[in-house]
Amino acid sequence: MATSELASVDGLISATTEATIPLPDDGLYRGDGVFEVIRLYAGEPFALIEHLDRLERSAASIELPVQRAAIETELEALLAEFGAGEAQLRIVLTRGGRRILLIEELPERGASVRLATVTYSPTVILNGVKSLSYGGNMQATRIAQARGADEAVLVTPDGAVLEAPTSSIFWVSPEGSLRTPAISVGILESITRAQIVRSLHVEEGEFGVDDLIATHEAFLASTVREVQPVAAIDGHELEAPGPRTTEAAEAFKRSLQRALAT
């Protein structure tokens, strides 16, 4: 099929621009559903099992049925149609019962990213759920951009650092240790974050925004960004990339190479 963007809706493959879903569907009306985004390297999904496991956990948290076998079958057909390109795969499950699989072009990513802190109060009943209700996250990004940054870093009203709207954040303490917020503070259980934490010595905990602002080096980590240096936080210039960022990028690359070689 002569397009890099493909969709599978309940197993029916088409160009994304030609795909349709029946309405009504509370996935669209109310953001009631879950999703995953998976990186494709030469057409191969990275950490597919981990992403599908998290999809099931998210769905279970909002009492949404999952037909994993059907997803896997439809995904195999979609990947065969796509071939060996570089892209991202989005899986969406809606309250209306739709299984939507989308192959999308990778978004452009700069060599580094500038952040602005944005106050955000997590929805406790959706902690750890990768739900379709991302309106707050996207508004946080727009607030940060209005301040001259590229992306937000979310901070609770009492000053605890959380994450970026679609990424985990890591930074270096004054003592030189690598830090990241613990899952227990209310952030998503990021798969890329887990790869880095397993590969390097990382302090996990509840850290105040002053600790983050005082850093000289930080980076974001996500499926699409991989490891991206942070050039500034609230106007404070950082080393980008610094040595710990380079170390994390190299560790993630090794994890990626091992996974794709199997």
C-alpha positions in Angstrom: 0.0 0.0 0.0 1.6 3.3 -1.1 1.4 5.2 2.2 3.5 5.3 5.3 0.4 5.8 7.5 -1.9 2.8 7.8 -4.8 2.0 10.0 -6.5 -1.2 11.1 -10.0 -0.8 12.6 -11.2 -4.1 14.0 -9.0 -5.9 11.5 -9.9 -3.8 8.4 -6.7 -2.2 7.0 -6.7 1.0 5.0 -4.9 4.2 4.6 -5.3 6.3 7.8 -7.2 9.0 5.9 -9.7 6.5 4.7 -10.3 4.7 8.1 -13.6 5.2 9.9 -15.2 4.1 13.2 -18.9 3.7 13.9 -20.5 6.2 16.3 -21.6 6.6 19.0 -18.4 5.7 20.9 -17.5 7.0 24.3 -13.8 6.7 23.4 -14.4 9.8 21.2 -17.2 11.4 23.2 -15.6 11.1 26.7 -12.0 10.0 26.2 -13.1 6.6 27.7 -10.5 4.2 26.5 -6.8 3.3 26.7 -3.8 3.4 24.3 -0.2 2.5 23.7 2.5 3.9 21.4 5.2 1.6 20.3 8.4 2.4 18.3 9.0 0.4 15.1 12.6 -0.1 14.1 12.8 -1.5 10.6 9.2 -2.6 11.0 9.9 -4.4 14.3 8.0 -3.3 17.4 10.3 -2.6 20.4 9.2 -4.0 23.8 5.9 -5.2 22.3 5.1 -7.6 25.1 5.7 -5.0 27.8 3.5 -2.5 25.9 0.7 -5.0 25.5 1.0 -6.0 29.2 0.6 -2.3 30.2 -2.3 -1.9 27.8 -4.1 -4.8 29.6 -3.3 -3.2 33.0 -4.6 0.1 31.9 -7.8 -1.5 30.5 -8.3 -3.5 33.7 -8.1 -0.3 35.8 -11.1 1.2 33.9 -12.9 -2.1 33.5 -12.5 -2.2 29.7 -12.4 -5.7 28.1 -9.3 -6.5 26.0 -9.2 -9.1 23.2 -5.4 -9.5 23.2 -5.4 -12.4 20.7 -7.4 -10.3 18.2 -5.0 -7.4 18.7 -2.0 -9.6 18.1 -3.5 -11.1 14.9 -4.5 -7.8 13.5 -1.1 -6.3 14.4 0.7 -9.0 12.5 -1.3 -8.3 9.4 -0.8 -4.6 9.7 3.0 -4.9 10.2 3.2 -7.2 7.2 1.4 -4.6 5.1 3.7 -1.8 6.3 7.0 -3.5 5.8 10.4 -2.6 7.2 10.1 1.1 7.8 10.8 3.4 10.8 7.6 4.6 12.4 5.5 4.5 15.5 2.5 2.2 16.2 -0.5 3.4 18.1 -3.0 1.0 19.7 -6.3 2.4 20.8 -9.1 0.6 22.6 -12.4 2.4 23.0 -15.4 2.0 25.3 -17.4 1.4 22.1 -15.4 -1.8 21.6 -13.2 -0.6 18.7 -9.7 -2.0 18.2 -7.7 0.7 16.4 -4.1 0.1 15.3 -2.3 3.0 13.6 1.1 3.2 11.9 2.2 6.8 12.1 5.2 8.8 10.9 7.6 9.6 13.7 7.3 13.2 14.9 10.2 15.5 14.4 12.5 15.7 17.4 15.1 18.3 18.1 18.6 17.7 19.4 17.4 19.0 22.8 14.3 20.3 24.4 13.6 23.3 26.6 11.1 22.8 29.5 8.9 24.9 31.7 7.4 23.8 35.0 3.6 23.6 35.0 1.5 22.9 38.1 -0.6 19.8 37.6 -2.8 17.7 40.0 -3.0 14.0 38.9 -6.3 12.2 38.8 -5.8 9.6 41.5 -8.2 7.1 40.1 -6.3 7.1 36.7 -2.8 6.9 38.2 -0.8 4.5 36.1 -3.5 4.3 33.4 -2.5 5.3 29.9 -6.0 6.5 29.1 -7.4 8.5 26.2 -8.1 11.4 28.7 -4.9 13.4 27.8 -6.5 16.8 27.5 -4.8 18.0 30.7 -1.4 16.8 29.4 -1.8 18.5 26.1 -2.9 21.8 27.7 0.2 21.7 29.9 2.3 21.5 26.8 0.5 24.5 25.3 1.1 26.5 28.5 4.8 25.7 28.4 5.0 26.7 24.8 3.3 30.0 25.6 6.2 30.6 28.0 8.8 30.1 25.3 9.6 26.4 26.1 9.1 23.3 23.9 7.5 21.1 26.5 6.2 21.1 30.1 7.4 19.3 33.2 4.5 18.6 35.5 4.8 19.6 39.2 2.2 18.9 41.9 0.6 21.9 43.7 2.9 21.1 46.7 6.0 21.1 44.5 6.8 17.5 43.8 8.2 16.7 40.3 6.1 14.3 38.3 7.0 13.9 34.6 6.6 15.6 31.2 3.2 15.2 29.5 4.4 12.2 27.4 7.8 11.4 28.8 9.7 10.6 32.0 12.3 13.0 33.3 15.7 12.3 34.8 18.2 14.8 36.2 21.6 14.9 38.0 21.7 15.9 41.6 24.4 18.3 43.0 26.2 15.1 44.3 26.2 13.6 40.7 23.6 10.9 41.2 21.0 10.3 38.6 17.4 10.9 39.8 13.9 10.3 38.6 10.5 10.4 40.3 9.3 7.1 41.7 6.2 5.5 40.2 4.5 5.8 43.6 4.3 9.7 43.2 1.6 9.2 40.5 3.5 8.9 37.2 3.0 6.5 34.4 5.1 3.2 34.5 7.1 4.2 31.5 8.8 1.3 29.6 11.7 3.4 28.4 12.1 4.7 32.0 12.3 1.1 33.2 15.0 0.2 30.6 17.2 3.1 31.9 16.5 2.3 35.6 17.5 -1.3 35.0 20.7 -0.3 33.2 22.0 2.4 35.4 22.1 3.3 39.1 19.2 5.7 39.5 17.7 7.2 42.7 13.9 7.0 42.7 11.8 9.0 45.1 9.7 12.1 45.7 11.8 15.1 44.8 10.9 18.8 45.0 11.0 21.2 42.1 13.9 23.1 43.7 16.0 19.9 43.3 15.2 19.8 39.6 15.7 23.5 39.0 19.2 23.3 40.7 20.4 20.6 38.3 23.0 21.2 35.6 21.9 18.2 33.4 18.6 16.5 32.7 16.9 14.5 30.0 13.5 13.1 28.9 12.9 9.5 28.1 10.0 8.0 26.2 9.2 5.5 23.4 9.4 8.1 20.7 12.0 10.5 22.2 14.2 7.6 23.4 16.7 9.8 25.4 16.5 13.5 24.6 18.7 16.1 26.4 17.1 19.0 28.2 18.7 22.3 27.3 16.9 24.5 29.8 14.3 24.4 32.6 12.4 27.6 33.4 15.1 29.5 31.6 18.0 28.0 33.5 20.5 26.8 30.9 21.8 23.2 31.2 24.5 21.1 29.7 22.9 19.3 26.8 23.9 16.7 26.3 25.9 16.1 29.5 27.8 12.9 30.4 25.0 11.2 32.3 22.6 11.9 29.4 25.1 10.3 27.0 25.6 7.4 29.4 21.8 6.9 29.5 21.5 7.1 25.7 24.2 4.5 25.2 22.6 2.2 27.8 19.3 2.4 26.1 20.9 1.8 22.7 22.5 -1.4 24.0 19.1 -2.5 25.4 17.5 -1.8 22.1 20.2 -3.7 20.1 19.8 -6.8 22.4 16.1 -6.8 22.1 16.1 -6.4 18.3 18.7 -9.1 17.9 16.5 -11.8 19.5 
